[in-house]
Each structure stands twice: as structure tokens, then as C-alpha cells.
Amino acid sequence: MKKILGTTLLAMTLLLPTTTFAAQSEINLPTFNLNGELSVMKALNQRISSRNFIDKDLTAEQLAKILWAANGVNRYDTQKRVNPAALGIYSVEVYAVTREGIYLYDAENHKLKLVAEGDFRSLTTTGQSFVAKAAVNLVYVETPDVWSNARKTLPRDAQISFANISVGAMVQSVALAAQTENLGNCVRGSINRAEFAKVAKLSDGKNILLAQSVGFVN
Ligand SMILES: Cc1cc2nc3c(=O)[nH]c(=O)nc-3n(C[C@H](O)[C@H](O)[C@H](O)COP(=O)(O)O)c2cc1C
């Protein structure tokens, strides 16, 4: 995936079928075209939290777009990303919870890595029923380990605070990207953290910060 993102993304040879992801331990996500999109100002004007999801899967391209907006690389020479992070230390990982399973988004390779097979969408909420219908629920998880390899570190409270600030940028980027596909989104702080951590096999110290439902709406 060298230089996937310029002003125009080249159509990739590796286009996937729309939904049948199950049982693949790694999924190469397709690239997508940035031409002819909604303007940022129009997308901002239309931003809203949606909860009227219908249970319909995204295309591979839509999923790729959402994940790239959430945590993708936009400068392949430096591996820097769409969303800012303090000191350029990307301490927030994004999990994609779909009908097929829980996947970790590998930003550097624009891939999904299967973590658990099965429909665990309802596990990402403490009881809001719309969540189980949203095509994908993103779960934003802080991974403090990345600081151990950093050139410079920060006190733990600053690491957490800056991770939350990055997540704010990430969810807004996803909201705007979703709007370009006429998809709804809802940021959610209400998450069944204990259950999700168990099923997603999160190691000790990982910190679930926020979730975001994205999908087709009525
Ligand atoms: C940090 C944060 C946590 C939120 N948690 C939830 C949540 O758990 N469930 C939910 O339905 N909406 C949640 N929301 C969405 C807010 O309820 C929503 O943004 C607010 O009502 C304003 O509506 P609007 O986004 O349509 O402008 C959350 C928003 C933020 C920023």
C-alpha cells in the first residue's frame, strides 16, 4: 500500500467482495476515490448524531473510507496520519465491530486483522438497541505501550488526556466521512467495557475511550 492517498486514489486491483469477511484473519482494504465528494463545510452543516440504523452491511470501500478517516495514514513517507496525535505518538487503536467479527485496523498497512469471529456489535453498548443494527461500531482504545518506544514520553495523565483529544478528532473525521456516503453515525461513551475487553482480548493497561456507530439509516 505505497502512497495510497494523493488527491485521487487509484483504483486498486485488490477490491474485495462487499461483505463476506468472516474467517479471514487479514483483510486488505480497498482504496477509494476522493473526487466529487461533499464539501467539508456542507458535511459540517449536516453533522448530526443518528440512532435510526438499519441492519445493512457497508461495502468494502465504505468500510475502508470510514477506517481511514478514523485512523488512516495520509502521508506514507512519514507514516503520519489523518488525525493529529501529541508528539506524533499514535496511542489510539481502532477496532471495527461488524456482523462478521471484531477486527483491529492496521493503519500502516490499511488492513483489518481478525480478533474474534462472530457478531459482537451489541457488546459495544450498555443497552442502546440501535447499536446492534449499525453496520460497524468503532471502538477507540488507548494503547499506552506505544509510549515505551517513544523518543520522548509524557506523564501518564497527559498521555490519557492527549489520547482523548485525538479521539475527538478521530470521531469528527469519521462523522464527516460518513456524511459523504450518506451514512449515519453516533459517538458513544456508553460501552460495555468489561465485556468488550474480554471478547476483544485487550491486554491489561489498554483503555477503552469511546465508541462510534456508523451505518445506513432510515
Ligand atoms: C463524548 C460523547 C459521548 C457520547 N455518548 C453517547 C452515548 O453513549 N449514546 C448516545 O446515544 N449518544 C452519545 N453521544 C451523542 C450526544 O448525545 C449528542 O452528540 C448530543 O445529544 C448532541 O446531538 P447531535 O450530535 O445530534 O448534535 C455522545 C457524544 C459525545 C461527544
The ligand as an SDF file (V2000), in Angstrom:
LIG
                    3D

 31 33  0  0  0  0  0  0  0  0999 V2000
  -18.1050   12.0170   24.4390 C   0  0  0  0  0  0  0  0  0  0  0  0
  -19.5140   11.7650   23.9320 C   0  0  0  0  0  0  0  0  0  0  0  0
  -20.2100   10.6720   24.4150 C   0  0  0  0  0  0  0  0  0  0  0  0
  -21.4970   10.3810   23.9110 C   0  0  0  0  0  0  0  0  0  0  0  0
  -22.1270    9.2510   24.3450 N   0  0  0  0  0  0  0  0  0  0  0  0
  -23.3060    8.8990   23.7950 C   0  0  0  0  0  0  0  0  0  0  0  0
  -23.8990    7.6290   24.1020 C   0  0  0  0  0  0  0  0  0  0  0  0
  -23.3630    6.8360   24.8630 O   0  0  0  0  0  0  0  0  0  0  0  0
  -25.0660    7.3220   23.4960 N   0  0  0  0  0  0  0  0  0  0  0  0
  -25.6820    8.1530   22.6020 C   0  0  0  0  0  0  0  0  0  0  0  0
  -26.7460    7.8040   22.0990 O   0  0  0  0  0  0  0  0  0  0  0  0
  -25.1440    9.3410   22.2730 N   0  0  0  0  0  0  0  0  0  0  0  0
  -23.9670    9.7370   22.8400 C   0  0  0  0  0  0  0  0  0  0  0  0
  -23.3570   10.9150   22.4610 N   0  0  0  0  0  0  0  0  0  0  0  0
  -24.0010   11.7900   21.4570 C   0  0  0  0  0  0  0  0  0  0  0  0
  -24.6550   13.0170   22.1200 C   0  0  0  0  0  0  0  0  0  0  0  0
  -25.8120   12.6100   22.8290 O   0  0  0  0  0  0  0  0  0  0  0  0
  -25.0080   14.0230   21.0260 C   0  0  0  0  0  0  0  0  0  0  0  0
  -23.8210   14.4790   20.4030 O   0  0  0  0  0  0  0  0  0  0  0  0
  -25.7700   15.2250   21.6020 C   0  0  0  0  0  0  0  0  0  0  0  0
  -27.0390   14.8350   22.0490 O   0  0  0  0  0  0  0  0  0  0  0  0
  -25.9470   16.3480   20.5670 C   0  0  0  0  0  0  0  0  0  0  0  0
  -26.6580   15.8650   19.4340 O   0  0  0  0  0  0  0  0  0  0  0  0
  -26.0170   15.9480   17.9630 P   0  0  0  0  0  0  0  0  0  0  0  0
  -24.7430   15.1600   17.9760 O   0  0  0  0  0  0  0  0  0  0  0  0
  -27.0500   15.3480   17.0360 O   0  0  0  0  0  0  0  0  0  0  0  0
  -25.7500   17.3670   17.6770 O   0  0  0  0  0  0  0  0  0  0  0  0
  -22.1010   11.2300   22.9490 C   0  0  0  0  0  0  0  0  0  0  0  0
  -21.3750   12.3360   22.4770 C   0  0  0  0  0  0  0  0  0  0  0  0
  -20.1020   12.5930   22.9550 C   0  0  0  0  0  0  0  0  0  0  0  0
  -19.3240   13.7630   22.3810 C   0  0  0  0  0  0  0  0  0  0  0  0
  1  2  1  0
  2  3  1  0
  2 30  2  0
  3  4  2  0
  4  5  1  0
  4 28  1  0
  5  6  2  0
  6  7  1  0
  6 13  1  0
  7  8  2  0
  7  9  1  0
  9 10  1  0
 10 11  2  0
 10 12  1  0
 12 13  2  0
 13 14  1  0
 14 15  1  0
 14 28  1  0
 15 16  1  0
 16 17  1  0
 16 18  1  0
 18 19  1  0
 18 20  1  0
 20 21  1  0
 20 22  1  0
 22 23  1  0
 23 24  1  0
 24 25  2  0
 24 26  1  0
 24 27  1  0
 28 29  2  0
 29 30  1  0
 30 31  1  0
M  END
$$$$
